[in-house]
Amino acid sequence: MSDQVHDFASNTDTVVIVGGGLAGLFCALKLAPRPVTVISAAPLGQGASTAWAQGGIAAAVAEGDSAEAHAADTIAVGAGLVDEAVALGLAREAGARIHDLLQYGVPFDRDLQGKIAVGREAAHSARRIVHVRGDMAGLAIMSALIEAVRATPSIRVIEGYVAETLLTEDDAVAGLQLRRVGDAGARPVTIASRAVVLATGGIGHLYAVTTNPAEASGLGLAIAARAGAVIADPEFVQFHPTAIMVGRDPAPLATEALRGEGATLINDRGERFMPARHPLAELAPRDIVARGVFSEIAAGHGAFLDATTALGARFAEKFPTVYASCIAAGIDPAKQPIPVAPAAHYHMGGIAVDARGRTSLKGLWAGGEVSSTGAHGANRLASNSLLEAVVYAARIAEDIAGHSIAAPARLPAASADARNSVMPPLAEANLRAMMTSHVGVIRDGERLAEAVRTFAAMERDSGNVALRNMATTALLVAAAAWARRESRGAHYRIDYPAERPELKHRTMTTLTAAREIAASLAERAAVRSPQPMIA
Ligand SMILES: Cc1cc2nc3c(=O)[nH]c(=O)nc-3n(C[C@H](O)[C@H](O)[C@H](O)COP(=O)(O)OP(=O)(O)OC[C@H]3O[C@@H](n4cnc5c(N)ncnc54)[C@H](O)[C@@H]3O)c2cc1C
């Protein structure tokens, strides 16, 4: 056990933030000079989706734009489930948070007059994406925040430990159980805290094909759900239509801007398949393009992004990051179509929080992608996620600052998870494969039911805590997807292909409810195929 963790165990009135991405680090900085401990599974700068964000942050800061227009665009994309007050609140606070980021040293691009430069992205009615050196926003934000955090004496950072259990006493948070990353046999470390902020990011790594880092495996959501927190909208997962399929995990992105430049989607016969699916063809909304690509692959025709005519020799200069990913895999995108597939990209669902970032558990806040504020509804508007992370991180800090947090009298009792078995070979790969095939871009009741039963058995029986937590989140996603018998936003059911007006409401669920769905599905399956009688 490292000394830093040992020390921390006795320091009981500290706020504990789990996650070293934008939400976690920004919250820690906003809380200064109050003592804060940040726990990050990976060293700061690694294992966080924030660092990979290419587009930027949506903020209505340009002349002629308004928070109302930004909120209207957010609501239009969210397929009826966006909480309108939340969307407006986000849009209104964007300018102040961009200002904060500038203060922390983020070098946002400026125009010739020295004003913040704004770019345009799909489904935004105005130019409002604040960016850094073109497509380097995430990296620049992380570098600036890490530097600010390292220079703030009130922030202690513990890297290489994963939070695996949230400890509660009398329905309030009492602490966390951590374990050193990559050492299943290590003894867990128990830390006490009455104020825990979960900022653990998304769930993309639960899928076999994803753009997210391996740390985005839904553990924060799982530990909150296992402690009884209410979970909102877990069925809504956004898939990016064009991840580059060159055998890399996570898969590199072929940015939407390539299609904006005229690149087309073709199958292995060289035929374009999007014009038959939508009048906007390759420029149709993200979920429609993702379904088009998925269907073509499922039909055995493959899917490729062809920029040979639209960009040709200009490819390397215009899209250096994508070009480098392709060349490293032996594909010259100036001359050859790029193999693509949809990839799990962003989780609209998460731990349900109110406007202050409070969850349903006393002493537990959640911010960033692990939370569900109601801002995204059934589909996320591009570049709203970094905005949500930064706005809610600030609100959480303000809420905690107004609290006096009593130090727990003693360390909370360790959970029953203290013993941990090694991850069974292939178990994680099997879970991820099932999420992609059964809970992915195109869903149906039968496969969802099979996934629910499988994940419920895994989360009940697994002796490996990490696998059990992954299965917990997978179960929540699959059970809510099974229960939503309609198609809406990013959730598409081939057996219920239409939106149903009576289902125009957010999902609020718990792990208990998901387990009940699993139990009833297991019962139904047993009735359909009874055990043979033994004479
Ligand atoms: C390729 C890519 C491009 C994107 N582009 C954009 C964009 O242009 N604009 C936009 O708005 N959004 C974009 N997004 C989405 C956006 O980046 C994320 O939603 C956002 O960065 C999430 O921030 P976060 O702080 O919540 O989580 P993250 O930045 O993912 O940080 C999570 C942190 O939690 C840690 N962690 C996880 N689990 C545990 C645990 N159990 N114990 C301890 N630590 C843990 C991780 O190591 C990490 O430090 C993109 C995402 C990807 C993957």
The ligand as an SDF file (V2000), in Angstrom:
LIG
                    3D

 53 58  0  0  0  0  0  0  0  0999 V2000
  -12.5100   10.6530  -29.0110 C   0  0  0  0  0  0  0  0  0  0  0  0
  -13.4670   11.5680  -28.2530 C   0  0  0  0  0  0  0  0  0  0  0  0
  -13.7220   12.8570  -28.7470 C   0  0  0  0  0  0  0  0  0  0  0  0
  -14.6020   13.7170  -28.0550 C   0  0  0  0  0  0  0  0  0  0  0  0
  -14.7920   14.9950  -28.5030 N   0  0  0  0  0  0  0  0  0  0  0  0
  -15.5710   15.8530  -27.7710 C   0  0  0  0  0  0  0  0  0  0  0  0
  -15.6800   17.2300  -28.1330 C   0  0  0  0  0  0  0  0  0  0  0  0
  -15.0570   17.6930  -29.0830 O   0  0  0  0  0  0  0  0  0  0  0  0
  -16.4840   18.0330  -27.3630 N   0  0  0  0  0  0  0  0  0  0  0  0
  -17.1850   17.5610  -26.2830 C   0  0  0  0  0  0  0  0  0  0  0  0
  -17.9010   18.3320  -25.6370 O   0  0  0  0  0  0  0  0  0  0  0  0
  -17.0640   16.2600  -25.9170 N   0  0  0  0  0  0  0  0  0  0  0  0
  -16.2710   15.4030  -26.6070 C   0  0  0  0  0  0  0  0  0  0  0  0
  -16.1510   14.1040  -26.2130 N   0  0  0  0  0  0  0  0  0  0  0  0
  -16.7930   13.6890  -24.9580 C   0  0  0  0  0  0  0  0  0  0  0  0
  -16.0290   14.2940  -23.7830 C   0  0  0  0  0  0  0  0  0  0  0  0
  -14.6300   14.2040  -24.0460 O   0  0  0  0  0  0  0  0  0  0  0  0
  -16.3390   13.5630  -22.4650 C   0  0  0  0  0  0  0  0  0  0  0  0
  -17.7130   13.4390  -22.2850 O   0  0  0  0  0  0  0  0  0  0  0  0
  -15.7530   14.3520  -21.2810 C   0  0  0  0  0  0  0  0  0  0  0  0
  -14.3850   14.5990  -21.5130 O   0  0  0  0  0  0  0  0  0  0  0  0
  -15.9490   13.5990  -19.9910 C   0  0  0  0  0  0  0  0  0  0  0  0
  -15.2060   14.2540  -18.9770 O   0  0  0  0  0  0  0  0  0  0  0  0
  -15.1770   13.5830  -17.5310 P   0  0  0  0  0  0  0  0  0  0  0  0
  -14.3240   14.4500  -16.6770 O   0  0  0  0  0  0  0  0  0  0  0  0
  -16.5570   13.2960  -17.0990 O   0  0  0  0  0  0  0  0  0  0  0  0
  -14.4930   12.1550  -17.7720 O   0  0  0  0  0  0  0  0  0  0  0  0
  -13.0340   11.7680  -18.3010 P   0  0  0  0  0  0  0  0  0  0  0  0
  -12.3510   12.8890  -18.9340 O   0  0  0  0  0  0  0  0  0  0  0  0
  -13.1920   10.5110  -19.0990 O   0  0  0  0  0  0  0  0  0  0  0  0
  -12.2450   11.4420  -16.9510 O   0  0  0  0  0  0  0  0  0  0  0  0
  -12.6170   10.3310  -16.1480 C   0  0  0  0  0  0  0  0  0  0  0  0
  -11.5410   10.0990  -15.1170 C   0  0  0  0  0  0  0  0  0  0  0  0
  -11.9760    9.1420  -14.1590 O   0  0  0  0  0  0  0  0  0  0  0  0
  -10.9540    8.1510  -13.9440 C   0  0  0  0  0  0  0  0  0  0  0  0
  -11.6460    6.9440  -13.4820 N   0  0  0  0  0  0  0  0  0  0  0  0
  -12.6190    6.2320  -14.1210 C   0  0  0  0  0  0  0  0  0  0  0  0
  -13.0820    5.2680  -13.2890 N   0  0  0  0  0  0  0  0  0  0  0  0
  -12.4080    5.3790  -12.1180 C   0  0  0  0  0  0  0  0  0  0  0  0
  -12.4520    4.6770  -10.8750 C   0  0  0  0  0  0  0  0  0  0  0  0
  -13.3240    3.6890  -10.6610 N   0  0  0  0  0  0  0  0  0  0  0  0
  -11.5820    5.0420   -9.9050 N   0  0  0  0  0  0  0  0  0  0  0  0
  -10.6980    6.0710  -10.0980 C   0  0  0  0  0  0  0  0  0  0  0  0
  -10.6540    6.7870  -11.2460 N   0  0  0  0  0  0  0  0  0  0  0  0
  -11.4910    6.4380  -12.2380 C   0  0  0  0  0  0  0  0  0  0  0  0
  -10.2390    8.0740  -15.2850 C   0  0  0  0  0  0  0  0  0  0  0  0
   -8.9620    7.5220  -15.1540 O   0  0  0  0  0  0  0  0  0  0  0  0
  -10.2290    9.5660  -15.6550 C   0  0  0  0  0  0  0  0  0  0  0  0
   -9.1920   10.2160  -14.9610 O   0  0  0  0  0  0  0  0  0  0  0  0
  -15.2700   13.2400  -26.8920 C   0  0  0  0  0  0  0  0  0  0  0  0
  -15.0200   11.9510  -26.4250 C   0  0  0  0  0  0  0  0  0  0  0  0
  -14.1200   11.1190  -27.0890 C   0  0  0  0  0  0  0  0  0  0  0  0
  -13.8590    9.7420  -26.5370 C   0  0  0  0  0  0  0  0  0  0  0  0
  1  2  1  0
  2  3  1  0
  2 52  2  0
  3  4  2  0
  4  5  1  0
  4 50  1  0
  5  6  2  0
  6  7  1  0
  6 13  1  0
  7  8  2  0
  7  9  1  0
  9 10  1  0
 10 11  2  0
 10 12  1  0
 12 13  2  0
 13 14  1  0
 14 15  1  0
 14 50  1  0
 15 16  1  0
 16 17  1  0
 16 18  1  0
 18 19  1  0
 18 20  1  0
 20 21  1  0
 20 22  1  0
 22 23  1  0
 23 24  1  0
 24 25  2  0
 24 26  1  0
 24 27  1  0
 27 28  1  0
 28 29  2  0
 28 30  1  0
 28 31  1  0
 31 32  1  0
 32 33  1  0
 33 34  1  0
 33 48  1  0
 34 35  1  0
 35 36  1  0
 35 46  1  0
 36 37  1  0
 36 45  1  0
 37 38  2  0
 38 39  1  0
 39 40  1  0
 39 45  2  0
 40 41  1  0
 40 42  2  0
 42 43  1  0
 43 44  2  0
 44 45  1  0
 46 47  1  0
 46 48  1  0
 48 49  1  0
 50 51  2  0
 51 52  1  0
 52 53  1  0
M  END
$$$$
